Amino acid sequence: MNSKEIAATLCAQPELIDKLDTSKMSGYAICLVLRKQPQLVDKLDISKMDGHDISLTLRVQPQLVRKFDLNKMCGYDIGTVLRVQPQLVDKFAVNKMDGYAICLTLYAQPELIDKLDISKMDGYDIGIVLRVQPQLIDKFDLSKMGGDDISASLCAQPELIDKLDISKMSGYNISLVLRKQPQLVEKLGLGEMDKCDISIVLRAHPQLAGKFDLSKMGGGDISLALCAQPQLIDKFDLSKMDGGDISLVLRSRPELVDKLDISKMDGHAVRWVLRRQPQLKMHFNKKD
């Protein structure tokens, strides 16, 4: 029997341990057995286990912590254990953990915040934690957070808006927030948003049309917004749309045919529309 076969046998039949040649087992095979049969710990050569193997075992058998050489564990191994077994925090060299390992731990176990070196966390790490643990906001150096980090946090936790430096957010960051949290429209710098950003928001929240400078929008932006929200047609400068923009709209919104300047459409654009909306043929005379 090879290492894998021995491990599979012991997982199912631990009483056979004295019948098998466990010296053939790898550290990973030993780990798999101990996850199922922790009582075998003193009969297996756990010195073969590396930090990852130890971590996998401790996630489900924390009572074995004193049996292992914990020095083998790296910061990531420690973090993966603490996410499910936070009571082991005082057993590990948590100074090995980098900012990301700390972030992943706090994401699941926020009560460990005062036992971990959160100064190692960068803006990205802080943003990840705040998405699910907003109550920790006063613990972090928020100046580390960039626009992307801030927008991701606000998408999940809009109540944090007065705690974060929203001046760092780009127009695109703002558009992502407003798609998720339209009620924040009065608190964000809409002047930073360009035509594409505005279009992104209007596709999801047409009720915000009156908040934006729609003169920024080009024909392509208008067409995309109309495909999603045709009721906005009277809000836009339709003269900006070219034949291609118009054909894109008519393929999904044929009811707008009488409000768009179809004379801009060439034969190719007409044929493209008619493949999807043949009932519009009468509107195009002989263009098709």
N, C-alpha and C positions, 0 to 999 in steps of 0.2 A: 504494500500500500504506500502511496505517496503522501506528501504533506496534506494536500487538499482532501484526500480520501480519509486520512486519519482524523482530520478536524471534523469532517461531516459525520463520521461515526461517533466521535466523542460528544458532539452536540446533541445527538439523539440518544446515545447509550453511554453516559459517563462512567458507568460501572466497569466498562471494558478497559479502562486506562492502563491497568497493569498487564494487559495482554498485548498492548500495541507498542511499537517502537516510536515513542514520542520524540526521540532525538532527531527524527527526520523532519519535524515540524518547523516551519518558518515562524518568525515573529508575528506575521500577520495571521497565520493559521492559529497560533496560540491565542491571539486577540479574539478571533471569531469564537473560539471555544469558551473563553472566559466571559464573553458577553452573554452566553447562554448558561454556562455552568461555572459560576464563580468559585464554587467549592473546590475546584481542581487547581487553584492557584499555586498551591505548594507542591504540586506534582508535575508542574510544567516548567520549562526553562524560560522564565520570563526575562532573563537577561538578553534574549534575542529580540525582544520587542523594542522598537524605536519610539520616538515621541508620538508619532501619528498613531501607532498601535495602542499605546498607553491612553491616548486621548479617546480613541474609539471605545475602549473598555470602560473608562471612567464615566463616560456619558451615561451609561446604563448601570454600572456597578460602582458607585462612588465609595462604597465601604472598603474597596481594595486600595485606596489611595496610598496607604502606608506600605504597601507591598512593592511599589515601583520606584525606580530611580527617576524622580521627577526632573532631574537636571537635563534629561534627554529631551524634554518638551520645549518647543519654541513658543514664541508669543502667540502664534496662530493656534497651536495645539491647546494652549491654556485657555484662550478665548472660546474655542469651541466647546470646551468642558464647562466653563462658567456660564455659558448661555443656558445650559440645562441643569447645572448643579452649582448654583451660586454659593452654597454653603461651604464650598471648598476654597474660596478665595484666599483664605489665610494659609493654605497649604502650598501655594504656588509662588514662584518668583514673578510677580506681575510686572516687575520692571522690564521684563523681556517683551512685553506687549507693545506693539506699535499703535499709532493712532487708529488705524483701521480695525485692528483686533479689539481695541477698547470700544470703538464705535459699535461693532457688531454685538459686543457683550451688553452694552447699555441699551441697545435696541430691544433686547429681550429682558434684561435685568436692571432696570434703572436704579434700584436700591443700592447698587454697588458703586455709584458715582463717587462717593467720598473715599473709596479704597483704590481707585485707579487714577493714573496720572493723565488727566484729561488735557494737560498742556500739550501733549503729543498730537492731539487731534487737529486736523486742518479744517478749513471751511466745508469741504465736501463731507468729511466725517460728521461734523456738527449738524449739517443739514439732514443727513440720513437719520440721525437720532431724533431730531426735533419733529420729523414727520410723524413719529409714533409716540414720542415722549415729550410733548410740548411743555410739561411742567418743569422740565430741567433747564429751561432757557436761561435763567439767571445764573446758572453755573458756568456758562461758557463765555469765551472771548468772542463775541459776535463780530468783532472787527475783522476776523479771519474769513468771514463769509463773503463770497462774491455774488454777483447777480444771479447766476445759475443756482447757487445754493439757496439763496433767499427765495427765489421763485418756486423751487421745488418744495420748500417748507410751507410757503403760503398756499400752495395748491392743496396741501393736506390739512393745514392748520391756519385758516385765515385769521383767527383771533390773535395771531402773533404780529400782525402788521405794524402795530405801534412800537414793537420792540426791535424791529429790524430796519436797517438803513436801506430803504427802498430806492434811494437815489442811485444806487449801484446797478439797478436793474435796467437792462436794455429794453427797447421796444418789443423785441421778441419775447423776453422774459415776462413782460407785462401781459402780452397776448396769451401766453400759456396760463398765467394766473387767472385772467378774466374768463377764459374758457371753462375753468373749473369753479371759479368763485366770482361771478359777475357782480355781486353786491359790493365788491371792493372798488368799483369803477371810480368813485369819487375820491378815493385815497391814493390813486396811482397817477403818475405823470404821463397822461395820454399823449402829450406832445412828443414823447420819445418814439411813438409808434409810427412806422411807415405804412405804406399802402398794403403790403403783404400782411403785416401784423393786424391791421384793421380787418382785412378780409377774413383772416383766420378766426377772429372773435365773432364777426357777424354771422358766419356759417352756423355757429352754435347758439348765439344769443342776439337775434335780430332786434330785440327790444332796446338794445344799446345803440342803435344807429344814430340817434340824436345826440349822442355824446362825442362823436368823432368828427374830425374834419374830413368829410368824404371826398373833398376835392383832391386829396392825395391819391385816391385810387385810380389806377389805370384800367384799361379795358379788360385785361386778363383777370385782375382782382375782382372787378365787377361781375364778370361772367361766373367766376367760381362762387361768389356770394349768391348770385341769382339761382344757380343750380341747386343750392341748398335751401334758399329762402326767397322764393319768387315774389312774395308779397312786398319785398323791398324795392321793386322795380321803379317806383315813382320817386325814390330817394336818390337815385344815381344819375350821373351825366352819361346817358347812353350813347352820346355822340362819340365817346372815347372808344367804343367797342368796334373792332374790325370784323370782317366776315368770319374769320375763324372763331372769334369770341362768341359771336352770335350763334354760329352753328353748334358750338359746345353747349350753349344754353338750351337751344331748341331740341337737341337730342333727348334731354331729360325733362324739359319744361315746354312742351309744344303749345301750351295755352298762352304763352307770351308772344306768339308769332305776330300778332297785330300791334304790338308795342315796340317791336324792334325793327331796325332798318335793314330788311332782308336784301335790299338792292346792293348792299356791300358784299354779299356772298357770291363767290364765283361758282362755277359748275361743280368743282370738286367738293366744296363746302355743302352745296345743295344735295349732291348725291349722298354725302356722308350722313346728312340729317334724314333723308328719305329712307335710308336703310333701316332706321330705327322708328321713324314716324311717317309712314307712307301716306297717311291721311292728310298731310300738309301739302301734297303735290299741287293742288289747285292754287296755292299761294305763290308758287314759283313760276307760273306761266310756262315758258319753254326753257327755263334755265336748266332743268334736269335733263 
